[in-house]
Amino acid sequence: MTNRSPAGRSRRTLAWRVPTRKSAGLLAGLALGAALLMGCSSEGARTDCGLDACTVTFDRGVDARANILNVEARLVEAQDDVVTIEVAGEQLSLTVGQQAADVGGLAVTLDSVTDAEVKVRISRNSG
């Protein structure tokens, strides 16, 4: 008696194809993850990045910088609720709740400011 699937194929044939698809998906996922990690580095900051946006949390009181989305972002100064950061070589003064500033195809917004850290969102402009 031969073990056949409802489509008439042997189980051995189906078992061979399923792991190949899973392996291809796993390899693609690992390659994407490695590419994201290689394109993101920081000093005095933490990053949380997706494909088109990053949230950068800068530590205050240190030379904080991050390389994300192929640009460098650096905390220049934070006084009260006004933060000056440099993104792609251009300085911006931001406040929480302000509309996103446009810098070289990137939208930059200030999410929050505390005594310990400054959180900024940098995303690719759609369009």
Phi, psi and omega in degrees: 000131182262135175279115181234145176281170179302333180277358178092005179266151177287154181296328181299320179295315179294320180297328180287324184283322184297311178299328179297316178297316179297319179296318180296317178295319179296316179296319178296318178296318178295320179296317178296316178299318178295320179296319179295318181292322180292332182272011186220121176215160182206161176218117183073021182207160175238145181236148174226102189244147170244199182292319186238008182205151176223143168255124181247126177252106181273137171281136178277151176086006177227169174282089187262131180207157177213143173255112183219150178048037178068021175223161174261136174241134185222135174281120181267311185198148174223116178230122183054240182255011178251127181240134175251123176233159175245125179232124180053038176083000181246130179274138179231139170256123186234152170233156179297135179089351179290149176299151182301137174271142182260123179225110175051045179084008178243145174256127184240126178229149177265117181277314183198157177224128174231178177295336185258333187207163177233127182247123183236143175250128179236124182223157175287137175292137176271130178130000000 
